[in-house]
Amino acid sequence: MENNIILEKSFNFSLRIIELYRKMIHEKEYVLSKQLLRSATSIGANVEEAMAGHSKKDFLAKVIISHKEARETRYWLRLIKHGNLISESIDGYINEVNEIINILSAIIRTTKKNLGIFLGIFFYFFEIALFTKSISIFNNSNSILNS
């Protein structure tokens, strides 16, 4: 990988979840194991898609989806833990997904801030253009009235 911390963490987390899924299947837990596998592997898949985003908004949308998938994954892990559905400790997985959630949250905040700055600059120049156009129209109407 390209030394991208969230890509690496989400990929490695997916690999660990695949192993957990296999253990859960071995212990005859089929339903929640599948839910967990889907949401956990979706985190990294959406981060990967975000890296290829066509715009900052596209990037942000995919990161937000990853964040939601990470939160769903945490839910399934907590349910598995408190439902005593597997003999293995789930705490390490919960800590790992919490770390991923925190990183994704920071990425979302930073991207929104940067996108807001970009939009602010865009609207600033848009307002200047409108104001300039208004002055031009006003000057043209005055010259017509004065003739």
N, C-alpha and C positions, 0 to 999 in steps of 0.2 A: 504494500500500500504506500501511498505518497506521504507518509508521516502525518496523516490527518488523524488527530486523536479520536474524534467521534466516529470516523469510519472504522478505525481499528477496534475501538471498544465495542461498537455495535456488532461488528463481524465476529469478534471473539466471544461476545455474549451469546450470539446465535449458535455458535458451535457448542458452547456449554449447555445451552437449552436443548439442543439436539440430543446430547448425551443424557440429560435429565429426562427428556421425552422417552428415550429407549428404556430407561430404568422404570419409568411409570408404566409403560406398556408391559414390561416384564412383571410388574406388580399388579397387573390387570386394571389399571386406571386408564380408560380409553377416551372419555369425553373431555374432561378438563385438560388432559395432556395435549389433545389436538388443538384446543383453544389457545393454550399457552404457546405451543409451537407456532401457530399462525401469527399471533400478535408479536411474539418476540422476534421472529425472523423478519417480520415486516418493518421493524425499526430500522435495521441496517439497509434493507432494500429501498426504503424511502429516503434515507440519508444519501445513498448512492445516486438515486434519481435527482435529489436536490443539487448534487454537485454538477449535474448536467443541465441545470435549469436554464431556460432561455432568457430569463430576466431575474431581477432581484425579487420580484413578486412571486415568480414561479418557484424560485429557491425557497422563499419563506413559506409558501404553501406546503411544499414537501416536508420541510423541517417541522412544521406544525403537525402534519400527519404523523411523522415519526414520534413526536412528543406524545400525541394521543395514544399511539400504539404502545409506547413505553409505559404510560399510565395504566393502560388496560392490562399489560403484562404484569405490572405490580399487583393489580387486583387479583389476577388468577393465581399468582404466587402466594399472596396472603390467604386466599381461599384454600389453596392446597395445604399450606402450613397449618392454618387453624382448623381445617377439617381433618387433619391427620391422615391425609390420603397417600402419603409415602413415608417410608422409614428414614429417608435421607433428610438432613437438615436443609432447610430452604433459605435460611438467613443470609448466606453468602450471595445467593441470587438476588434477594431483595435489596441488599446493600449495593450490588452491582447495577441493578436497574435504577436505583435511586441516584447513583452517580451519573448514569446516562441521562436521566431526567433533568438533573441539575445542569449538565453541559448543554443539553438541547434548550433548556429555558434561557440560558445565557446567550446562546446563538440567536434565539428568537428576539430577545430584548435588544441585542446589538443590531440585528438586521432591521428591526422596526425603527430603531433610533436613526440608523443611517438612511433608511428609506424615507423617514420623516424629514430628515435634513435635505435629502434630494428633492422631495416633493415641495418642501418649503422654498427652496431655491427656484424650482420650476414655477411655483405660483408667484413668487416675487417678480421674476422676469415677465411672467404672463400679465401681471398687474401693471408693470411698467409699459408693456406693449399696448395694453388697453388704454392706459392713461395717455400715452403718446398719440395713439389713434384718435382719442377723444379730442385732444388739443388740435390735432390736424383737422378734424371735422369742424370744430369750433372756429378755427381760423378761416377755413374755406367758407363757412356760412357767413362769417362777418365780412369777408371780402365780397361775397355776392350781395349782401345787404348794403354795403357801402358803395356799390357801383351804380 
